[in-house]
Amino acid sequence: MMPPSNPTTTAENIMKQTATSTTVPVLAFSVEDFCQAHAMSRFTFYRLQKNGRGPRVMRVDGRQRISVEAAADWRRQMEEAGQGKAA
């Protein structure tokens, strides 16, 4: 079993690849990709959403997407909550 990737590093790598590659960068996660990148189940994702503690989502063609920026903001909020800085 492979260890989960570091989401910050993944986002940074995407941006670096953009500068050196002609491929189109991925700038938004599907719910499944977000969950995999953050080592959580879809159940946990939807529970966090229901409780108002999940990442910001956008709808694209009827599907939920989480932007790289929203994912970074969410991680920051979760870190602060874990340190007692946010409710």
C-alpha positions as CSV (number, residue, x, y, z in Angstrom):
1,M,0.0,0.0,0.0
2,M,1.4,3.4,-1.0
3,P,1.4,6.2,1.6
4,P,-1.0,9.1,0.8
5,S,0.6,11.9,-1.1
6,N,1.2,15.3,0.5
7,P,-1.6,17.5,-0.9
8,T,0.5,20.7,-0.7
9,T,3.4,19.0,-2.5
10,T,1.0,17.7,-5.1
11,A,-0.5,21.2,-5.8
12,E,3.0,22.6,-5.9
13,N,4.1,19.9,-8.3
14,I,1.1,20.6,-10.6
15,M,2.1,24.3,-10.8
16,K,5.7,23.4,-11.5
17,Q,4.8,21.0,-14.2
18,T,2.7,23.7,-15.8
19,A,5.8,25.9,-16.2
20,T,7.8,23.2,-17.9
21,S,5.2,21.2,-19.8
22,T,2.7,21.7,-22.5
23,T,0.1,19.6,-20.7
24,V,-2.9,21.2,-19.2
25,P,-2.6,21.5,-15.4
26,V,-5.2,20.0,-13.1
27,L,-6.6,22.9,-11.1
28,A,-9.6,21.3,-9.4
29,F,-10.1,18.0,-7.7
30,S,-13.1,15.7,-8.1
31,V,-14.5,14.6,-4.8
32,E,-12.9,11.2,-5.2
33,D,-9.5,12.7,-6.1
34,F,-9.7,15.2,-3.2
35,C,-10.5,12.3,-0.8
36,Q,-7.6,10.3,-2.1
37,A,-5.2,13.2,-1.9
38,H,-6.2,13.9,1.7
39,A,-6.4,10.3,2.8
40,M,-10.1,10.4,3.8
41,S,-13.1,8.5,2.8
42,R,-16.0,9.9,0.8
43,F,-18.2,9.3,3.9
44,T,-15.9,11.6,5.9
45,F,-15.9,14.2,3.1
46,Y,-19.7,14.4,3.1
47,R,-19.9,14.4,6.9
48,L,-17.5,17.4,7.0
49,Q,-19.6,19.1,4.3
50,K,-22.8,18.5,6.2
51,N,-21.3,19.9,9.4
52,G,-20.0,23.0,7.5
53,R,-16.3,22.0,8.0
54,G,-15.6,20.7,4.4
55,P,-13.8,22.6,1.6
56,R,-15.5,25.1,-0.6
57,V,-17.0,23.3,-3.7
58,M,-18.0,24.5,-7.1
59,R,-20.3,22.8,-9.6
60,V,-19.1,22.2,-13.1
61,D,-21.5,20.5,-15.4
62,G,-23.5,19.3,-12.4
63,R,-20.4,17.7,-10.7
64,Q,-18.7,18.9,-7.5
65,R,-15.2,20.1,-7.9
66,I,-12.7,21.5,-5.3
67,S,-10.2,24.0,-6.6
68,V,-6.6,23.7,-5.6
69,E,-7.0,27.0,-3.8
70,A,-10.1,25.8,-1.9
71,A,-8.2,22.7,-0.9
72,A,-5.2,24.7,0.4
73,D,-7.6,27.1,2.3
74,W,-9.4,24.1,3.8
75,R,-6.1,22.5,4.9
76,R,-5.0,25.8,6.5
77,Q,-8.4,26.0,8.4
78,M,-8.1,22.4,9.6
79,E,-4.5,23.0,10.8
80,E,-5.6,26.2,12.7
81,A,-8.6,24.3,14.2
82,G,-6.2,21.6,15.4
83,Q,-4.0,24.2,17.1
84,G,-7.0,25.8,18.8
85,K,-6.9,28.9,16.6
86,A,-10.3,28.4,14.8
87,A,-13.6,27.0,15.9
